[in-house]
Amino acid sequence: MVEDVLAWSSATRLTQALAAREVSAVELLEHHLERAERLNGPINAVVALNADAACAAAQEADESLARGERKGPLHGLPMTIKDSIEVVGMPTTSGAPELREHMPARHADTVQRLDDAGAIFFGKTNLPLYAGDFQSYNEIYGTTSNPWNLERTPGGSSGGSSAALAAGLCALESGSDIGGSIRNPAHFCGVYGHKPTWGVVPDQGHALPGMLASPDIAVVGPLARSAEDLAVAMDIVSGADAFNERGWTLGLPRPAQRSLADFRVAVWPSDSVCPVSRAVADRVQALADRLAGLGATVSDSARPAFDPADSHRIYTTMLNGPMSAGVPDDVFAKLSEAARGFDPADRSDAVESIRATVQPHREWVRQCNRRAALRQAWNAFFEDWDILLCPQMPTTAFRHDHSPFAARTVQVDGAEQNYLRQVFWAGLITVAYLPSTVFPTGTAADGLPIGIQAAGREFDDYTCIEFTRLIAQEIGGFEPPAGYES
């Protein structure tokens, strides 16, 4: 009976089982610790454990429940957390050797809210150096692999988070996203990931030590194996941060739609700025056709009123501007010198990224104003449409590639694409603060998962999540990769 409850259950189902005393918190934790010991090695998703403290917390959770006391909706649920998010009792390294010994004195705000809801944290999951890649590897913990194919990346930067979920090592995770770092790994590993509207989930404790200001466009958000779990997690972690809680409360609107037929869906299968593989584009289009057959209002020509290439340039500025704060002074000086020597007509991805990294503040302010125009265009677009369906990445998970960034490329149906250009689809949504839920749609011919973005208007987080919940009823949701079923 216990194994029936534990095997691949959603976090929602597990918390119901805990509340009904079908399984104890100790049994549930032992189940996940056993799976981690047995299956984690080749994947290398969970890179730090705090088993003793987690076992004590699980014992306390069972004793509390026996007294009729339940801490919150996640009472007794074991969780892992991305290693750029601070958890007391475990190191928070962001994959950087200089932070190997960093032991935070307090939980990150989002972790504290999960803790207050009753979650039990037993491990940290891997990521790239300073959370800055589509792959997850670093000098401290090594390389994380995709459970669907160990020769492929699980994505980044929340790669360990998604790999752990896909392999059944945990049922709920907390990641972060500035360039697709929740959504890209969710797509590569066949799980669910939600990038919240900017500012609705506190991000204190997700930064380098001593950094207190919230970086522009970066968010913290949940990953899971079901849309229901994303909604539960958002109920818990969203709300005003410590700077604002005295003055405002958050009221994210709940979805008005009751079925897929109620949705107005715009479809963007590919774009000349960042062409995607035929497999990915066809999956987006097939889903659009399915929705139309179910009675939804669907358009493959509706677009917001801006140039996608211009949006990408603005996003590059918004992305690299805040990230430049962590660039060492000597490196920044070299990049500044290089930028002064670039041909003004050179608009290549690498050159634009360097320009954005060393941009003066006045340029960032100008680009921020242009971003405001993008937000206006999206708001007008979402007056007519509820959801935008589009790719998350051009391809399924690619092979590990640890060569220098400048030397990396990605093959898209035989055509070579700049490695950094892959961020286009994430940035299209991120630059305008929009929410987006990536959801699984099954595998491609190569046996690897394809996830699709369901993006919505600012603050329509629950509409995005509900859309993916209803889609799962039609096409299915998460499926475990071969070899991890038991």
Secondary structure, DSSP 8 states (H G I E B T S, - for coil): -HHHHHTT--HHHHHHHHHTTSS-HHHHHHHHHHHHHHHHHHH--EEEE-HHHHHHHHHHHHHHHHTT---STTTT-EEEEETTS--TTS---TT-GGGTT---SS--HHHHHHHHTT-EEEEEE---GGG-SSS-EETTTEE--BTTBTTB---SSSHHHHHHHHTTS-SEEEEEESSSTTHHHHHHHT-EEEE--TTSS--TTSSSTT--S--TT-EEEEEESSHHHHHHHHHHH-S--TTTTTT----------SSGGG-EEEE----TTS---HHHHHHHHHHHHHHHHTT-EEESS---SS-HHHHHHHHHHHHHHHHGGGS-HHHHHHHHHHHHTS-TT---HHHHHHHHHT--HHHHHHHHHHHHHHHHHHHHHTTT-SEEEEESSSSS--B---S-GGG-EEEETTEEEEGGGGGHHHHHHHTTT--EEEEEEEE-TTS-EEEEEEE-STT-HHHHHHHHHHHHHHH------TT---
